[in-house]
Amino acid sequence: MTSNNPLTPNSSAGETATGDLAGFIDHTLLAPEASRADILRLCQEAATHHFKSVCVNPVWVETAKKALLGTGVLTCTVVGFPLGTHNTDVKVFEARGATMDGADEVDMVINIASARALDRDALVSDISAVAEVVHAEDSILKVIIETSLLSDDEKVLACQAAVEAGADFVKTSTGFNGGGATAQDVALMRQTVGPELGVKASGGVRTREKALEMIAAGATRIGTSSGIAIVTGAAGTSAY
């Protein structure tokens, strides 16, 4: 898959205004202690609420894929997570294994040091290598730039590198390295990547109001473990 066109949410902008946020949500469980029972519960919740995807660690991709069969919910996983400090060939190996296990989407962490050094070539090389193996399986690549660790100039450079490397989305945060999504960062990322790429807001999005704020700023996907709270109007308590 070589197109940069992102997956679109399950709901239209008009539906979002009236509260149908489910199609924007990647229902997420990345805790290292998560059990098989936890993953199966996550998948059942995603199917019940018609979320866009579940996002799980690579070890659970096969489990999630089987549990979601026939539901229309996608299986998403992470690569180079949560620090982004893996060598590129390790990220490629992870991504290839994840897509072979059935991952429809892969969220990779950039080399944050490269972004802080303003080394665009290094970023493009890292991302494009992963994009090649992900797209070979017709899967989607999201690139996590970890906004809380970057200046605005570094965020722009990282987003530009993701565009050049053929990514399908840029994503704010892992949720594991401090900070999280802000409307200002989402707007900057949207301005940088233009209308064709997706923008995923993740980290600290726990309420309907916060999710709508992110979408208004330009997000086309929300990564959260508070998806049920968001779609039911409750207050989420999870850290992610």
Buried (B, 14 or more C-beta within 10 A) or exposed (E): BEEBEBBEBBBEEEBBEEBBBBBBBBBBBBBEEBEEEBBBBBBBBBBEBBBBBBBBBBBBBBBBBEBBEEBEBBBBBBBBBBEBEBEBEEBBBBBBBBBEBBBBBBBBBBBBEBBBEEBBEBBBBBBBBBBBBBBEBEBBBBBBBBBBBBEEEBBBBBBBBBBBBBBBBBBBBBBBBEBBBBBEBBBBBBEBBEEEBBBBBBBBBBBBEBBBBBBBBBBBBBBBBBBBBBBEEEEBEBEB
